[in-house]
C-alpha cells in the first residue's frame, strides 16, 4: 500500500513512507504485560540490547520530514534495534 500511494503522489512532491517500530517502551506497552520481566527475551534478542524509546521513532519521523530525506519515498523503515535482522 505504501508503494502504491507513493507512486500516486510522488509527481505532486508528496513523499509517502512507513515506520515499522519494534517494541517501544511506553506506558501502553508496560500496561499490556503483568511483569516487566516479560520484555527480557525481546531485549536479549535485540542487537541494540534494549527496548526502543518513543524518541527513537520520533527522530526517524522527524528526519523523514526533512530535506535530507527528500529523495526517499515508498519505503518501510524498520526501527527495531536490529531485532528483525537477528532472525527473531
C-alpha positions as CSV (number, residue, x, y, z in Angstrom):
1,X,0.0,0.0,0.0
2,X,2.8,2.4,0.9
3,X,4.4,1.9,-2.6
4,X,1.1,2.4,-4.4
5,X,0.3,5.6,-2.5
6,X,3.9,6.8,-3.1
7,X,3.6,6.2,-6.8
8,X,0.3,8.1,-6.9
9,X,1.5,11.2,-5.1
10,X,5.2,11.4,-6.0
11,X,4.6,13.6,-9.0
12,X,3.0,16.1,-6.7
13,X,6.0,16.3,-4.5
14,X,4.5,14.3,-1.7
15,X,6.6,11.6,-0.1
16,X,5.0,8.6,1.5
17,X,6.9,6.4,3.9
18,X,6.2,4.0,6.7
19,X,7.9,3.4,10.0
20,X,7.7,-0.1,11.4
21,X,8.6,0.1,15.1
22,X,9.9,-2.7,17.3
23,X,8.8,-2.9,20.9
24,X,8.8,0.6,22.3
25,X,9.0,1.2,26.0
26,X,5.8,3.2,26.5
27,X,3.2,3.2,29.3
28,X,0.8,1.3,27.0
29,X,3.4,-1.4,26.3
30,X,4.2,-1.7,30.1
31,X,0.5,-1.9,30.8
32,X,0.0,-4.8,28.4
33,X,2.1,-7.2,30.4
34,X,1.9,-8.2,34.1
35,X,5.6,-8.2,34.7
36,X,8.4,-6.1,33.2
37,X,10.5,-9.3,33.0
38,X,8.3,-10.3,30.0
39,X,10.4,-7.9,28.0
40,X,13.7,-9.7,28.8
41,X,13.5,-12.1,25.9
42,X,13.0,-9.3,23.4
43,X,15.9,-7.3,24.9
44,X,18.1,-10.4,24.8
45,X,17.5,-10.9,21.1
46,X,17.8,-7.3,20.1
47,X,21.3,-6.4,19.0
48,X,20.9,-2.9,20.4
49,X,20.4,-4.5,23.8
50,X,17.3,-2.5,24.8
51,X,13.7,-1.7,24.1
52,X,13.1,1.2,21.8
53,X,12.1,4.6,23.2
54,X,9.5,6.9,21.8
55,X,12.3,9.3,20.8
56,X,13.8,6.6,18.6
57,X,10.6,6.6,16.5
58,X,10.1,10.4,16.7
59,X,13.7,11.1,15.5
60,X,13.1,8.9,12.4
61,X,9.8,10.6,11.7
62,X,11.4,14.0,12.0
63,X,14.3,13.0,9.8
64,X,11.9,11.7,7.1
65,X,10.2,15.1,7.1
66,X,13.5,17.0,6.4
67,X,15.1,17.8,3.1
68,X,17.8,15.3,4.0
69,X,15.3,12.6,3.1
70,X,13.8,14.4,0.1
71,X,14.6,11.5,-2.3
72,X,13.1,8.8,-0.1
73,X,9.6,7.6,-0.9
74,X,7.6,4.4,-0.9
75,X,9.8,2.9,1.8
76,X,9.1,1.0,5.0
77,X,11.8,1.6,7.6
78,X,12.3,-0.9,10.4
79,X,13.1,0.8,13.6
80,X,13.6,-2.1,15.9
81,X,17.2,-2.1,17.2
82,X,18.1,-4.9,14.9
83,X,15.5,-7.4,16.2
84,X,14.3,-8.4,12.7
85,X,17.7,-9.0,11.3
86,X,18.6,-11.1,14.3
87,X,16.1,-13.6,13.0
88,X,13.5,-13.5,15.7
